[in-house]
């Protein structure tokens, strides 16, 4: 079905929207939805995830289009929102499903952690590497504040990927001592990691398009 607004330019659609004719937003969705779906598909695995991010993008665009500057490019603006929404969605799932966070929150003793993630996203997604770095930076910022005896154990465990057995051998101490240290580290990390997850999940997005 043809839209009554399909022959209008993006700038004309935006002016009408900002004048109160919000019905023209349907034409914007029709015009750019497929391109946004294609972009999301490069980062997200499942159709449900893609549809959710695209829907969130369109809702956010609708809520902020009245602030859009006419000299900016509409698709570039939508692309930016889409990227931010994807990263936000990525954070909410990635952080809470990474093996690091799963292990820290595990009720039993800490098991071996490798810096891999249970991901909902494509392996070649550049944001995956970025999130890995964010998690490691956060962990290392906490390690630096630990007592020296715990710092060494934490560094070998999180940064050098050594198992408790390997750490015990390297430090020439009983394996039980290493596990005791890891248990103490876990108790320190749990509340701090929870705050970190909450902060990153709710981080506000910068949606203002700059000239």
C-alpha positions in Angstrom: 0.0 0.0 0.0 1.4 3.4 -1.0 1.9 6.0 1.6 0.4 9.5 1.1 3.8 10.8 2.1 6.1 8.6 0.0 7.1 11.4 -2.4 8.1 13.8 0.4 11.8 14.3 1.3 13.1 13.4 4.7 13.3 17.1 5.6 9.7 17.6 4.6 8.6 14.6 6.7 10.5 15.9 9.7 8.9 19.4 9.4 5.5 17.9 9.3 6.2 15.7 12.3 7.5 18.6 14.2 4.4 20.6 13.3 2.3 18.0 14.9 1.5 15.5 12.1 3.1 12.6 13.8 1.4 10.2 11.4 4.2 10.8 8.9 6.5 8.8 11.2 4.9 5.7 9.6 6.6 6.7 6.3 10.0 7.1 8.1 9.6 3.6 9.5 8.7 2.2 6.1 11.6 4.1 4.4 14.4 2.9 6.8 13.2 -0.1 8.8 14.7 -2.7 6.4 18.1 -0.9 6.4 18.1 -0.9 10.2 17.2 -4.5 10.4 20.1 -5.3 8.1 22.5 -3.4 10.3 21.2 -5.1 13.4 21.5 -8.4 11.8 25.3 -7.9 11.5 25.6 -7.8 15.3 22.7 -9.8 16.7 22.0 -13.5 16.3 18.3 -14.0 16.7 15.3 -12.5 14.9 13.7 -11.7 18.3 16.8 -9.7 19.4 16.9 -7.9 16.0 13.2 -7.0 16.2 13.4 -5.8 19.8 16.4 -3.5 19.0 14.8 -2.1 15.9 11.5 -1.5 17.8 13.5 0.3 20.6 15.2 2.4 17.9 12.0 3.5 16.4 10.4 4.3 19.7 13.4 6.3 20.7 13.4 8.1 17.4 9.7 8.9 17.7 10.3 10.4 21.2 13.2 12.6 20.1 12.4 13.6 16.5 11.0 16.9 17.6 14.5 17.8 18.6 16.0 16.8 15.2 17.9 19.5 13.4 16.8 19.9 9.8 20.4 20.2 8.5 21.3 16.8 9.8 20.9 13.5 7.8 17.9 11.5 9.0 19.4 8.1 8.3 22.7 9.0 10.0 20.7 10.0 13.1 18.6 6.8 13.0 21.8 4.8 12.5 23.4 6.4 15.6 20.3 5.6 17.7 20.4 2.1 16.3 24.0 1.7 17.2 23.4 3.0 20.8 20.4 0.8 21.2 22.4 -2.2 20.1 25.2 -1.5 22.5 22.8 -1.0 25.3 21.1 -4.2 24.5 24.4 -5.9 24.1 25.5 -4.7 27.6 22.4 -5.9 29.2 22.9 -9.4 27.9 26.6 -9.6 27.5 27.6 -8.5 31.0 25.1 -10.6 32.7 25.9 -13.7 30.7 29.7 -13.5 30.5 31.6 -16.4 32.2 33.3 -13.8 34.3 30.1 -12.5 35.8 28.5 -16.0 36.0 31.5 -17.2 38.0 31.6 -14.3 40.3 28.0 -14.7 41.1 28.1 -18.5 41.4 27.0 -19.7 44.8 29.7 -22.4 44.9 33.4 -21.9 44.9 35.0 -20.0 42.1 35.8 -22.1 39.1 38.4 -21.5 36.4 37.6 -18.4 34.3 38.7 -17.8 30.8 38.0 -14.5 29.2 35.3 -15.7 26.9 31.6 -14.8 26.8 28.4 -16.5 26.4 27.3 -14.2 23.6 24.1 -13.5 21.7 26.1 -11.7 19.1 28.2 -12.4 16.0 31.7 -13.5 16.7 33.1 -10.8 14.5 31.1 -8.1 16.2 33.6 -5.3 17.2 31.5 -4.4 20.3 32.3 -7.9 21.7 35.9 -7.0 22.0 35.0 -3.6 23.5 32.9 -5.2 26.2 35.6 -7.6 27.0 37.9 -4.7 27.6 35.4 -2.9 29.7 35.0 -5.9 32.0 38.7 -6.4 32.3 39.3 -2.8 33.0 36.7 -2.9 35.8 38.1 -6.1 37.3 41.6 -4.6 37.2 40.5 -1.4 38.9 39.3 -3.5 41.8 42.3 -5.8 41.9 44.6 -2.7 42.4 42.6 -1.9 45.6 42.9 -5.4 47.1 45.4 -6.3 49.8 48.8 -7.4 48.3 48.3 -11.1 49.0 44.9 -11.0 47.2 46.2 -8.8 44.4 48.7 -11.4 43.3 46.2 -14.2 43.3 43.6 -12.1 41.5 46.1 -11.0 38.8 47.2 -14.6 38.1 43.6 -15.7 38.0 41.9 -13.0 36.0 44.7 -11.6 33.8 46.9 -14.6 33.3 44.1 -17.2 33.2 45.8 -19.6 35.6 43.8 -22.2 37.4 43.9 -22.5 41.2 46.2 -25.5 40.8 48.6 -23.5 38.6 48.5 -20.5 40.9 49.4 -22.7 43.9 52.3 -24.1 42.0 53.5 -20.7 40.9 53.3 -19.2 44.4 54.5 -22.4 46.1 51.5 -22.5 48.5 48.7 -25.0 49.2 45.9 -25.1 46.7 43.5 -24.5 49.7 45.2 -21.2 50.3 44.6 -20.1 46.8 40.9 -21.1 46.9 40.5 -19.2 50.2 42.0 -16.1 48.5 39.6 -16.6 45.6 36.7 -16.9 47.9 37.6 -13.6 49.6 38.1 -11.9 46.2 34.6 -13.2 45.2 33.0 -11.7 48.3 34.6 -8.3 47.5 33.7 -8.4 43.8 30.0 -9.5 44.1 28.5 -6.1 45.3 30.9 -4.1 43.1 30.1 -6.1 40.0 26.4 -5.8 40.7 26.8 -2.0 40.8 28.8 -2.1 37.6 26.2 -4.2 35.8 23.4 -1.9 36.9 25.3 1.2 35.9 26.1 0.0 32.4 22.7 -1.4 31.8 21.0 1.9 32.6 23.7 4.2 31.1 21.9 7.1 29.4 22.3 7.4 25.6 23.4 10.6 23.9 20.8 11.1 21.3 21.4 14.7 20.3 22.5 14.9 16.7 25.5 17.3 16.3 25.9 19.4 13.3 
